[in-house]
Amino acid sequence: MQAYDALAATFTRIGAIQDAAGILGWDMQTLMPDGAAEGRAEQLAQLSVVAHEILVAPRTGDLLGQAQDETKDLGEWERANLREMRRAYLHASAVPADLVAASSKAASRSEMVWREARQNADFALLAPHLAETLRLQREVGQAKGAALGLDPYDALLDGYDPGMRRAAIDPLFAALRAELPGLIATVQEKQAAEAAPLPLPGPFPVEAQKALGLTLMKAVGFDFARGRLDVSLHPFCGGATDDVRITTRYDAASATGALMGVLHETGHALYEQGRPARWHHQPVGSARGMSLHESQSLLVEMQACRSPEFCAYLAPQLAATFGGEGAAWTAENLHRLYTRVAPGFIRVDADEVTYPAHILLRYALESAMVAGDLAVADLPGAFNEGMRDLLGLSVPNDRLGCLQDIHWPGGSFGYFPTYTLGAMAAAQLFRAACAAEPGILPGLAQGDFTQLRTWLRDHVHAKASLLETDEILLAATGKPLGAEDFGRHLRRRYLGEA
């Protein structure tokens, strides 16, 4: 297996470079002074080019050809690893090194400008940088599409969710778009007829919020020997292999948002920390794709941690941390707070009923931008129109509109649909897990995630990229990705349907 072993060594080197870039990227969003932005953009670009050059070197292509003759000597994981190596090579070899460097630099610069533009609700400041980032991402999509036989958007999407195509997404999203307005209205009507939840009286000191967040991370199963919690403008999970960095943002006037942000990112972190150590720095050891990754964060945050059972555990923790007393601090009231449905401007703060509307809008907009049908200059107007159509909201400024997300300034076109695809997969996986392990829900009431975490490790985390996404879901739940369980979950939780 000389060719395969040489490839494995090559990808170990690439993985180490990507880990270094991951830590630099984390630092850029958490601690780096603004004056270092240009230098950091150059550092990240150079690391991208080095990893790209190693991957697309003629020797790598030759080894992939030679390794095909060794397939009979490979085990199941090695064969899957060779498949994933070939996938990575096809993606990378389609894009010239100068385009890799240019797109990396543009995204880094655009991210830094986005921070100021968002704070000041100044889209004009970001617009030229976003236009350049989009232009380069379109070139990447066109180059990959030509090599893979895909249109540019599907080629970009494939980089985040291998095998996913708009042809699969569009029917799921079309059905969701048709059902969502009626569902939102029905849920709001039902909740309006019930007693309104009592707000939790603050203030909520940030240090106390952080301490409680760390307690919840430990309960869910975060390994602090291989990760940490920090603060950033936009919550994320990043870092490196065995060094998983998650972030949240705090508001002293409200504790619930930061805590759910911590739980969401901890779901991502469990997936990062739970994949098999033997396959670290090999493609087969990577996360399967962002739909599955988002399923893990949404399963923890939405399916598990907004359940009545978990609220029974969390309510006394909140009361003890912030000195709360009375009806507002009961588990029942907390559950009503965490399941309150109200259209809002900010995607990351949205309830799980209205959240898909935010994704439907972004999916439509980014598809149009990649296709060249929507100019960057027209993005604010199109975004605001979509918010009126889908959620009935009039966006007062671009900070609450198209400037709220980091994804497009950072060059992540093709990422947004994975959030709602992940919500669908989360509902499907959680339903299967609870059916297989009846002790999961009673465990959550005690803050015990052991059975849920073990089931996820066995059925998702430990599989890494051994199988395709639908194969993982089929093995775990008995069916490929679909919207049925997600719809059933929403109707059961919010309308009381069986």
N, C-alpha and C positions, 0 to 999 in steps of 0.2 A: 504493500500500500504506500509506496514511496511518493507518488504524486499526491494522494490524499493527505498524507502526513505533512508534505510541504505546504499544501493549501491551508491546513489547520494552523501551521506556524505563521503563515502570512496573515490569516484573519485574527490570530492572537495579537499580532503587532498592530493591526488596524484598530482592534478593540481598545487597546491601551491608548492609542492616539485619541480615539473618540471619548474615552473616559477623561483625558486631560481637557479636551474641549468642553465636556460637560461641567467640570468644575469651574472653568473660566466663565462659562455661560451663567452658572449659578451666581458666581461672584459679581458678574456684570449687573444682575438684577437685584442684588441684595446689599452689597457693601462697596462696590467700586465707585470712586469719585467721578463726577461727570467729566472732569477734565481728561480722564483716561480713555474716553470713548473711542477716539480715533485709533489709539494704540491697540486697544482690545479688539476692535474690528479687524485690524491687520493680523493680530495673533490668531484669531479664530479662522480667518480666511486662509492663513498659511497652513494651519493644522488640517483644514478641510482639503486643501490641495495635496498635502503630503499623503493623507489617507486615500484620496482619490487616485493619485499617481501609483501608489502601491497596488490598489485594487485593479486598475485598468492596465497595468504593465503587461507587455506581451507574454512574459513568463506566466502570469496568472491565467491568461487565456489558454496557453499551452498546457498548463497543469490541469485545467478543467477538462480539456480534451483527453489527456492521458488518464485522468482519474475515472473516466467513463468505463475504461477497460478493467478497472479494479472493482466495479460495483458488486460483483459476485462475492468478493471477499469482505464486503462491508456489512456491518450490522444495521438494525433498523434506524438507530439514531444517526449513524454515519451517513446512511443513504439520504436521510432527510436533511442532514447538514450539507451534503453535496448539492441537493436541490436548492437549498437556500443560498448557498454560495453562488450558484449559477444565477439565481434571481438577482442577487446584489450586483454581480458582475454586469448583467444585462442593463440594469438601471444606470450604473456608474459609467460604463463604457459608452453610453449614448450621449453623455454630456462632456464637452471638452473642458480641460482644466481651467482655461481662462474664464469660462462661464461659471464654473464652480466658485472660483475666487471672487468674481464680480458679484455674483448673487449673494454670497456670504457677507461681503463688505456692505453691500446695499442694505441687506436686512439688519445688520448690526447698527448701522447709522440710523436707519429708519426707526428702529426700536428706541434709540436714545432720544430722537426728536419727538417721537410719539409721547414720551413721558411729559414733556413740556406742553405739547399740543393738547393732550388730554386735560392736564391741569388747568389750562387756560381756555379750554373749549375753542381752540383755534385750528380748525381743519386746514386753513390756508397754509399754515406753517408746515404741516405734515404732507400736504398734497404732492409737491414735487418729489419728495423722497418715496412716498408710497407709489407714485407713478413709475419711478425707476425700479423699485422692487417688483412691482407687477410686471413690468416689461421683461425683466430678466426671468421671472418665474414662468411667464408665457413661453419664453425661449426654451427654458428647461422642459416644460411640458411638451412643446413641439418636438424637441430632440428625442425625448424619451418615447413620445407617441410614435414617431417614425420607426424607432427601433423595436418597439413592442407591439406595433399594429393597433394602437389605441388612439383615440382623440386626445388632445392635450389635457383636458380636465381629468379623464379617466387615468391618464398616465401619472398625473400628480396625485390623484386619489390612491392609486396603487402603491405609491411610496409610503403612505400612511396606513393603508389597509389592504394588504396583498390580496388580490383576487376580487376585490369589491369593484362594482361598476355602477354607473348611473342607471343602467337598465334594471338593476336589482333594487336600487334606492327609490327610483321615481314612483313605482306602484305603491310602495310602503308609505312614502311621503304624501302621495296624492290622496290616499285613503285617510291619512292622518289630517291633512289639510281640510278635507271635507267634514270630518267628524269633530275636529277640535273646537270650532266656535260654539257649536251647540253644547258640547260637553262643558266647556268653561262656563257658559251661561247657566246651565242646569245646576252645576256645582255651586256657583255663586248664589243662585236663588235659594238653594237648599241651606247654605250656610247663613244667608241673611235671615232666614226664618228661625235660626237657632240662637242661643245665647252667644254673644261675641266673646272671644277669648280676652282675658284680662292681660294687659301689657305687664311685663316684668319691670318693676321700678328699679332704675339705676341709681347712681352710676355703677359702672362695671370696670374697676381698675384693670389696666392692661396686664399688669404682672399677675393678677389673680386669674384673668382669662387664660394667660399662657400656662400657668400652673395646672389649671383644670384641663386644658388641652393636652398637656403632657400625660396627665392621668388617663384620659380617654385613649390616647395613642397606645399607652401600655396595655390597657384593657383589650383593645382590638388586636394587639399582637405585634406592634412595631418593635423592631430590634434596635435599641439605642446604641448598641455596640457597632452598628453598621449604618447609622443615619442620624439626622438631627432636624430640628424645627427652627425656622427663621422667619423673617418678615420680608415681604416684597409688595410692590404695587399691585401685582396680579398674582394670586395664589398659583403655585405650580409644584410639580414633583420632578426633580432632576438630579443632577449629581453624576455619580459614577458607579460602576460595579462595586458592591459591598460598601458604598458610601452614598446612601440615598438621602438627598436633601429635599425636604418639603417646606413649603412656606404658606403663610396665611397673612391676613391683614386685620388689624384690630380697630374697633370703634368703641370708645369708652361709654357711649350712649346705648350700646346694644351688645349683648354677649352672644346671642344666638348665631349671628352670621359667621363670626370667626370660628366658633366651635364646629359648625357644620363644614366650614372650609377645611379645618384640620382633619375632620373625619373623612371627607371626600379625598383629600390628598393621601391620607393614611391608607385608603383602599388601593390607590395606585402603588403606594410604597410596599404593601404586602405582596403585590404581584412582582415588583422588582426584587424584593428580598426572598421570595419563595421559589424562584426558578432554580433548576438543578445546578449546583456549584460545578459539577463536572464539565458543564457546557458553557461556562462563562467565557466570554470573548469569542464564541463561535456563533455563527448565524442561527443555528438551530436552538441555541440557548436564549435567543432574544424573545421579547414579547411578540405574540403572533401578529398583532396589529392594533391600531388605536381603538377600533370598535370594542375589541375584547378588553383592552386596557381601560377604556371608559366604563365598561360593564363592571369592572372590579371596584372603581371608585363610587359609581352610582349604586351598586349593590350595598356597599357599606353605608353610604350616606342616606340614600333614599329608601331602599328596601328594608334595611335593618334598623338604622338609627332614627328613622322617623316613625317607627312602629310603636304601638301602644306599649309593647313589652319593654323596649329600650327606654322609652320616656319614663316608665316606672323606676328604672335605675337612675336615669339622669336627673330627674326632678330633685331628689334630696341632695344630690351632689351640687347642683346649682344653688340650692338654698343654703347649704353649708358654706359654700365658697363666698357667696355675696351677702350672707346674713339675711336671707329672705324669709318672710313669714306670711301666712295667710293663703287665701284661695288662689292667688296668682301663681303660687309656687307648687301647686299640685301637679301630679302626673297628667291628669285629665286636661288641665288647662294648658300645660306644656305641649301636649299632643295636638290640641286645637291650634295653638300658635304655629307649630311646625307643619301643620297641614292646611293652613289658611290659604285660600286661593284668591289672588288679587293681581291682575295684570300690572306689571311694573316695567320700568325702563331698563333696568340692569339685568342682563342675562344671568350672571353668576349668583344673583340674589333671588332669582325667580323660583316660584314653587314648581313642583314637578308636573302640574297640569298645564300651566302656561309656558313652561320652559321649551317644549318642542316648537312653539310658535317662533321663538327667537332663532332656533336652528333652521326652520323652514325658510325664514327670511334670509339668513346669511348664506345658506346653500344656494338659493336662487341668485343672490347678488354676486357671489364669488364665481358661480358658473358663468354668469353673464360677463363678468370682468375678464375671465380667462378666455372666453370666446371672442372678446373684443366688442361685445354688444353694449357694454356699460363703461363709460369713461370715468376715471377717478374723480374728475371735477363734478360729475353728476351723482357721485355716491351718496352724499348727505341727503339730497332730495329723494333719491330712490329708497334709502333706508327709512327716512321719515314717513314716506308714503306706505311702505310695507308695515310699519308699526301701527299706522292708522287702520290699515285693512285687516291685519291679523289680531291686534289687541285693542283697537279702538283708542289708542293713545296719541296725543300730539306731543312730539318731542320738543322740549323747549330750547335745547342747545346740543351741540355735537358731542360734548363730554358725556351726555346721557344718551347719545345716539351712536353714530358710526365710529367714534373715537374710543369707545369703552373697552374694546378688546385689543389685545396685543398681537393676535394671530396674523392679520394681514400685514401690518408693519414689519413683523418678523418673517414674512415670506411664506407663511403656512396657508397656502391655498390648496383646498382639497381635504382639510382637516375637519371642518365644522360638522359635516353630516355624521361623523363618527360619534358625536355626543348622543344623538337620539338613537342611532343604531345601537350604541352602548346601553342606553336605557332599556331598549327592547330586550337585549341579551341579558341584562341584569335581572329583569323580571322573570325571564325564562329560567335562568340559573337558580335564582332564589326559590322559585316555586319547586324546582326539582330537588334542591338541597333540603328544604323543609319536609318534603315528602319522604326523602330517604332517611332523614335524621329528625325525628319528632322532638328531640330535646333542644333544637336550635332556638326556638322562640322562648321557651322557659329559661334557657341560658341567658338570652339577651336581657331578660328582666333582672338578672343578677349581675349584669355587666360581664358575663362569661361568653366569650366568642370562640371558645375552643372547638366546639363541634362544627360551627360554620367555617372557621379558618381551616380546620383539617379537611373538610369536604372540598373547599376551594383549592387547597394545596394539591389534593389528589386529582381533582378533575380539571383544573385550569392551570394553576401556577406550574406544577411539575411537568406539564405537557410542553411548556414553552412553545417552540415552533415545530415540534415534531409532526403535527398535523395541520391541515388547513383550518381556518376559522369554523366553517360549517361542520367539519369533521369533529372538532373539539366539542361543539355544541350538540351535535348529534349523539356523540358518545355520552355526554353528561346529562342531556335532557331528553333524548329520544327523538329530536327533530332539529332541522336546521333553523337558522335565524328567521324569526317571523314576528309579527306585531300582536298576535293573539293574546299572549300572556301579559304584555304591557297594557293593552286595553282592558283586560279583565282586572288587572291590579288596580288601575285608576278607578274603574267603576266600583270595585269592592271597597276600596279605601275611602272614596269621596262621595259615593252615592249609596253605599251600604248594600250593594247587590251581592248575591251569593257567588 
